[in-house]
Amino acid sequence: VIFAETKKPDMGGAFWVKSLRHLFLGVLIYILLMVGLLSRTSPDREPMICAFASILALGFGYVRFSSLSWEALPFEAVAEVDSLQHREVSGDYRQPECGRLREGRRESLGKKSDGTH
């Protein structure tokens, strides 16, 4: 058997999740820097409070992201995807705009360059 390289486990998912966690950390550092900058430069406290409030949205997003089960797909989801793949597709879809385009092209081809039919 000829082969180019040995079979390796797929680690794309783990690296993707790790990079998204690093992205969350980077956004947190950015928010904290902006809070610090606004607290030093702004005479009012409102801009700093608004920037600090974005930590709540970031925390909510991180908790939601952490609750995803990405390592193993639940059986119910596999069965649902499997049932969707086996349904029959009938009919023909045509985008309404494309029909008008085709009619307009026929009309323009039917006219001569001098504007007569």
Secondary structure as a PSIPRED ss2 file (coil, helix, strand):
# PSIPRED VFORMAT (PSIPRED V4.0)

   1 V C   1.000  0.000  0.000
   2 I C   1.000  0.000  0.000
   3 F C   1.000  0.000  0.000
   4 A C   1.000  0.000  0.000
   5 E C   1.000  0.000  0.000
   6 T C   1.000  0.000  0.000
   7 K C   1.000  0.000  0.000
   8 K C   1.000  0.000  0.000
   9 P C   1.000  0.000  0.000
  10 D C   1.000  0.000  0.000
  11 M C   1.000  0.000  0.000
  12 G H   0.000  1.000  0.000
  13 G H   0.000  1.000  0.000
  14 A H   0.000  1.000  0.000
  15 F H   0.000  1.000  0.000
  16 W H   0.000  1.000  0.000
  17 V H   0.000  1.000  0.000
  18 K H   0.000  1.000  0.000
  19 S H   0.000  1.000  0.000
  20 L H   0.000  1.000  0.000
  21 R H   0.000  1.000  0.000
  22 H H   0.000  1.000  0.000
  23 L H   0.000  1.000  0.000
  24 F H   0.000  1.000  0.000
  25 L H   0.000  1.000  0.000
  26 G H   0.000  1.000  0.000
  27 V H   0.000  1.000  0.000
  28 L H   0.000  1.000  0.000
  29 I H   0.000  1.000  0.000
  30 Y H   0.000  1.000  0.000
  31 I H   0.000  1.000  0.000
  32 L H   0.000  1.000  0.000
  33 L H   0.000  1.000  0.000
  34 M H   0.000  1.000  0.000
  35 V H   0.000  1.000  0.000
  36 G H   0.000  1.000  0.000
  37 L H   0.000  1.000  0.000
  38 L H   0.000  1.000  0.000
  39 S H   0.000  1.000  0.000
  40 R H   0.000  1.000  0.000
  41 T H   0.000  1.000  0.000
  42 S C   1.000  0.000  0.000
  43 P C   1.000  0.000  0.000
  44 D C   1.000  0.000  0.000
  45 R C   1.000  0.000  0.000
  46 E H   0.000  1.000  0.000
  47 P H   0.000  1.000  0.000
  48 M H   0.000  1.000  0.000
  49 I H   0.000  1.000  0.000
  50 C H   0.000  1.000  0.000
  51 A H   0.000  1.000  0.000
  52 F H   0.000  1.000  0.000
  53 A H   0.000  1.000  0.000
  54 S H   0.000  1.000  0.000
  55 I H   0.000  1.000  0.000
  56 L H   0.000  1.000  0.000
  57 A H   0.000  1.000  0.000
  58 L H   0.000  1.000  0.000
  59 G H   0.000  1.000  0.000
  60 F H   0.000  1.000  0.000
  61 G H   0.000  1.000  0.000
  62 Y H   0.000  1.000  0.000
  63 V H   0.000  1.000  0.000
  64 R H   0.000  1.000  0.000
  65 F H   0.000  1.000  0.000
  66 S H   0.000  1.000  0.000
  67 S C   1.000  0.000  0.000
  68 L C   1.000  0.000  0.000
  69 S C   1.000  0.000  0.000
  70 W C   1.000  0.000  0.000
  71 E C   1.000  0.000  0.000
  72 A C   1.000  0.000  0.000
  73 L C   1.000  0.000  0.000
  74 P C   1.000  0.000  0.000
  75 F H   0.000  1.000  0.000
  76 E H   0.000  1.000  0.000
  77 A H   0.000  1.000  0.000
  78 V H   0.000  1.000  0.000
  79 A H   0.000  1.000  0.000
  80 E H   0.000  1.000  0.000
  81 V H   0.000  1.000  0.000
  82 D H   0.000  1.000  0.000
  83 S H   0.000  1.000  0.000
  84 L H   0.000  1.000  0.000
  85 Q H   0.000  1.000  0.000
  86 H C   1.000  0.000  0.000
  87 R C   1.000  0.000  0.000
  88 E C   1.000  0.000  0.000
  89 V C   1.000  0.000  0.000
  90 S C   1.000  0.000  0.000
  91 G C   1.000  0.000  0.000
  92 D C   1.000  0.000  0.000
  93 Y C   1.000  0.000  0.000
  94 R C   1.000  0.000  0.000
  95 Q C   1.000  0.000  0.000
  96 P H   0.000  1.000  0.000
  97 E H   0.000  1.000  0.000
  98 C H   0.000  1.000  0.000
  99 G H   0.000  1.000  0.000
 100 R H   0.000  1.000  0.000
 101 L H   0.000  1.000  0.000
 102 R H   0.000  1.000  0.000
 103 E H   0.000  1.000  0.000
 104 G H   0.000  1.000  0.000
 105 R H   0.000  1.000  0.000
 106 R H   0.000  1.000  0.000
 107 E H   0.000  1.000  0.000
 108 S H   0.000  1.000  0.000
 109 L H   0.000  1.000  0.000
 110 G H   0.000  1.000  0.000
 111 K C   1.000  0.000  0.000
 112 K C   1.000  0.000  0.000
 113 S C   1.000  0.000  0.000
 114 D C   1.000  0.000  0.000
 115 G C   1.000  0.000  0.000
 116 T C   1.000  0.000  0.000
 117 H C   1.000  0.000  0.000
